[in-house]
Amino acid sequence: MSVQDSRRRVTVPELTARKGGTPIVSLTAYTTPMARQLDPHVDMLLVGDSLGMVLYGMDSTLPVTLDMMIAHGAAVVRGSSHACVVVDLPFGSYQESPEAAFRSAARVMAETGCAAVKLEGGAEMARTVEFLVHRGIPVLGHVGLTPQSVNVLGGYRARGRSGQEGNAIATGAFAIAEAGAFAIVIEGTVETLARQLTADLSVPTIGIGGSPACDGQILVTEDIVGLFNDFTPKFVKRYADLSVQIGQAAQAYADDVRARRFPGPEHVFAPKPSGNTPNA
């Protein structure tokens, strides 16, 4: 394989083909610098509407706009060359009708260069998924705990604990898979249900608070590196605590500035030698 081939992007069909195979590694990214750091290590980068809470300090994902998703999606595409980039459709940009969803998704794909969009919902979104896929827009589904429906669900709690709730999630997952979704995120769902859905669905499942049996996993990057501390979901594993290092660096910088240790001679510009000064 040539160097050029080894650096090409992972495609949507390649992700679908990973069903039952090597797990799909996914993380969120919202900026070019973060995308550059993550890109060599993951198969998929998701520009999630979680950026509203993680980057903007919002209380939920609901205020996130389509323009925000496009700006951050384009930044992540610019910062990556390997991972398949998927961008969330934000609340209110696709629920009205399949036609409205297409207009939003077409803007996202044309203006960011991403490979696919993600939308939340089950059976009620099946017609929209089919409409988009038949018009050339790959769709990543999302069932279980769907943050855009937090007001209807009554908060961020695990889903599928009751038989009725579990059946609704399963019905929705099968509906959007049959409609053409290339994979499905299963979030905040009891492990046994996520495991069974993974076994029964024909498309890959990507767990976030789902099951180790899922065909892939995704987490919010800021959660795993300690840069988002407002709350930590049960399903998050902390792999680093960069917030401590950033705080220490800021403190050291502040100490140096106040003591006039920074900037030093090596950080300022010396004048040109007088011999190089042009004649008047």
N, C-alpha and C positions, 0 to 999 in steps of 0.2 A: 504494500500500500504506500502510495506517495505521501509526502508531507502535506501536500494540498488536500488529498483525500481524507487524511486523518484529522484535518481541521474543519472539514465541512460541517454544516449544521445537521443535527439530528432532525429527521423529518417526522411528520405526523404518522405516516404509515409505518415507520420504524418503531415508533412508540406502541402502536396498536399490535405490532408483531411480537412485542415483548410479553404478551399475555402468557402467564404460566412459566416465564423464563427468568432471566436475570432481572431483579427488581429495578424499577425505574426510580432514579434518584432525582428529587425535585426540591427546590427551595424558592422562596420569594426573593424578588429584587425590585427596587424602585428607582435606582440611580445608576449612572454609568460607572462610577468607581466600584460600587458593590458588585455590579454585574461582571466587571473585569476580574474580581477576586474569585467569584463563584464559578464562572463559566467553564474552566477546565475540569471541574470536579462533578458536574451535574449533567443530567440528560435533559432536564426541562427547567426553565426559569419562568415562574409565574409572577406577573405584575398584578398583584392582588389589590382589590379595593381596601384591604386592610391597611393600605398606606394612609388612609384617613386617620386611623387611630395611631399608627406607629410613627408617622412623619408629621402629621398635622395636629395631633392632640385632640382629635374629635372623640366624642363619646361612643360613636358607632360608625359603621361604614355608610350609613344612609346619606350624609351630605356630600359624598364624593361625586364629582361631576364627570361627564364624558371627556371634557377638555383636560381635566386633571389626569385621567387614565391615558389619554393620548400622549400628553407631554412626558409622563413617566415611562410609558411603553416605548416611545421613541428613544429615550435615554438608555433604556436597558438593551434595546436592539443595537444601538451604537456601541455599547460596552461589551458585546458578546460576539462570538464567531462560531461557537460550537453548539451550545444548548438550543433546543427548540423553545422559542419564546411564545408564551400564551398570555393574553391580556384579559382581565376581567371586564365584563360589561357591568357598569354601575347601576345602582337602583334607579328605576324609572326610565332607563334607556332602552328597555326591550320588552317589558311586561305588557305593554298596551296592545301590541299586535305583532304578528310575524313580520309585517312590512316595516314597522317601526324598528324592530330588532335588526332587520337587514340594513336599514339606513345607518344605525349606530355601528353595527359590526363592520360594514363596508368602510366607514370613516376610520375606525380603529385600524383595520388592516392596511388601508391605503396610506394612512398618515404615520404609522409606526413601522411598517415592514414586518410585523409579527406573523407567526405561522397559524395562529388559531385564536379563538376567543373562548372565554368561559362564562357560563351563565348558571344561575341557581334555579332549582325547582325540579319537580318530578313530572307526573302525568300531565299536569296543566301546561308544561313547557314542551311537550313532545311535538306538537304541530310546529312550534317555532323552530325547534332543532331541525326538523325535517326540511322546513322552508329554507333555512340557512345553508344546510349541507348541500341541498340540491342546487344552490346558487354559488357554490364554490367556497363556502366559508366553513372550515373545520370547527367543530364545537367540542369542548371539554365540559361534561356535565358536572353537577354538584348536588348531592343529596345528603340527607341526615340533618345535622345542625347547619342551617343556612342563615348566616348572619344578617342578610338583607331582610329576612322575615322575623327578626328578633322580637318585634312588637306583637306579632301574631303568636309566636311560640312561647312568649312569656319569659324570655331571658335566655342566657347562654347555659343551657343544661344538656346533659347527655340525652340522646334521642333513641327511640326504639325499645324502651324498657317495657312497654305494654304491647300486647299482641296486636292491637288495632294500629298503634303507631308504627310498629315494625312492618306490618303488612302494607301500610301506606308508603313507607320508604322503599320497600322491595318493589311494589307495583310501579312506583315512579322511576326507579332505577332501570327496570326492564323496559319501561315505555321510552325513555330517552335513548337507551342503547339501541332499541329497535328502530328509533327515528333516525339514527345515524351518528350519535355521539361516538367519538373515537376512543374515549376513556371516560371514567367517572370518578370524581373525588367523593370519598365517603368521610364525612366529618362528624366528630363527636357522637359516634354511634356505638351501641353496645357491641363488644367484641364478637360475640357469637353471630350476630346478624351480619356484621361486616365480613366475617369469615365465610358465611354461607353465600352471601352475594358474590363474593370473589369466586367461589367455586361454581356458581350457577351462571353468572353473566359471561357473555362471549367476548366482552371488551375488557381491557385492563381496569382495575380499580386502584386508586391512589389514596392511601389512608392518611388521615390527620386526626388522631384520636379514634382510629378504626381498629385494625387488627394487624399483627405481624404477618398474617397470611395474605394481605393485600399485595397486588402486583407491583406496587411502588409506595413510596412514602413522601410526604411533603411537610415542611414546617416553615414558620416565619423565621427568616434568618436572624432578625433582631432578637427573637426569643432565645435562639440557641447560643448567641454570643453575648447575651446580657446587656443589650442596648435598649430593651423595652422592659421596664420594670413595673408598669402600672398594675399588671396582674400576670400570673404565670399559670396557664392552663395545665391540668393534670397530665396531659399527653406530651408536654414539652420536656425534652432533656437538654440541660444546659451544658454546652461543650466548652465554653469560655466565658469569662466575665470582663469584657472589654470596658464596661462602664467604670470599673475600678481603675484600669490603666489610663483611661481618658481623664478621669478626675485627678489622678496623680500627675499626669503630664501638665494639665492646666494649672495645678498648684505650683509645680516647679517653675513653670513659665512666669506665673504671677510673682513668685518670690524673686526671680532673677530681674524682672522689670523693676520692682520696687527697690531692690538693692543696687540697681544700675549695673548689674552684671550682664544684662542683655539690652541692646546688642553690643557685642564685642567688636574689636578691630576687624575680625575676619568677616563680619556681617555688614560692614559699611563700605562705601565706594570712595576710593582715594582719587584726588584730582590727577589729571594728566600731567606728566612732567612738563615743565615750562618750555623745554626745547621743542616740544611737539605742537606748541601753540601757533596757529597760523599768523602770519604777519598782518598787521592792520592795513 
